[in-house]
Amino acid sequence: MKKNNRSKKAMLILEDGTKYEAYHFGAPVSSSGEVVFNTAMTGYTESMTDPSYKGQILTYTYPVIGNYGIPSPSYKESIHEFYESDKVQVSGLIISYYSNRPYHWNMYTTLSDWLKENEIPGLYGIDTRFIAKKLINKGGSMLGKILIMEQENIPFYDPNKENLSKKVSTSKKIIYGNGKYKILLVDFGLKNNILRCLLRRNCTIIRVPWDYDFTKEEYDGLVLSNGPGNPNIYEKPISYIRLAMKKERPIFGICLGNQLLGIAAGGYTYKLKYAHRGHNQPVVFIETGQNFITSQNHGYVLDTTNISREWKIFFKNLNDNTCEGIIHDFKPFFSVQFHPEASSGPTDTEFLFDFFINLIGSSRRLQK
């Protein structure tokens, strides 16, 4: 979008009092939340509809956003084809340069109009890489608010003090597919591509709410989805996971699901000094030494110090050596902190869904 002589009509204010004047696009409303940054070059549609970003103001360091617009709102097998949930989940968007003349063969609308439809504000004309550097020195995030200057001031909001799964999880049991493997999927704020990855692998999926008592359900495998917020808030599902572990049916945790499985196994979580967000997070598969580039979005990480010796580190982050997954020595339980379903981001670790299905097959044979 070309610069013009009109004055900037909006502002980003961080909790330390720093103010950034900006131009406004999207919905003309003020908003507050946790300001985080993402280094990805593409995939803004998928990230903005990812429930893991609930309560967060997303800042993109890539300089041009909006150039391919927003894809059509079409569904396949009752799952949105191009979005990771049914609506925009972020509380606001901060970018450097807004491309207001987008083009793509599957474009349905512009980014600005899409934000207006979802009542989400956006700001542009800010040095987002400078903001990212500031956030890095504050642990990867800070509280902030977007103010439209004609509107009244609003308070800061900390999403980490709230159970966000209540806002983004399904409210009822939903069944997808009619495949060979019966998967119970606990929805803490799942991305749609987890559903797509499982359906491609001949699964019947039973999707249940975050606080659903699944301990009496029959299933071949249990998946604990990604989701937003502080993992220590989820006491009820952690107790259900502990009971599920006694069944010894295969368990696969993703992102928040990794943290909850780890807490259920005796570990604890803490907030990272430098959060992991973007499409370029390198991890190492401990067993083989093979490296992978992964998509990540998390500020908390699992500490395995107090977990029993029956558990091993599955993957490790190559930047800071933090835990990126755990696996049990002889029971079919494992989890990863990154997103093997990608969408957006690299698909290098999608093989973990095959690993999970193979565990189910082995478990079935042992039960005969």
Buried (B, 14 or more C-beta within 10 A) or exposed (E): BEEEEEEBBBBBBBBEEEEBBBBBBBBBBBBBBBBBBBBBBBBBBBBBBBBBBBBBBBBBBBEEBBBBBBBEBEEEEEBBBBBBBEBBBBBBBBBBBBBBEBEEEEEBBBBBBBBBBBEBBBBBBBEBBEBBEBBBEBEBBBBBBBBBEEEEEBEBBEBBEBBBBBBBBBEEBBEBBEBBBBBBBBBBBBBBBBBBBBBEBEBBBBBBBBBBEBEEBEBBBBBBBBBBBBBBBBEEBBEBBBEBBEEBBBBBBBBBBBBBBBBBBEBBBEBBEBBBBBBBBEBBBBEEEEEBBBBBBBBBBBBBEEBEEEBBBBBBBBEEEBBBBBBBEEBBBBBBBBBBBBBBBBBBBBEBBEBBBEBBBEBBEEEE
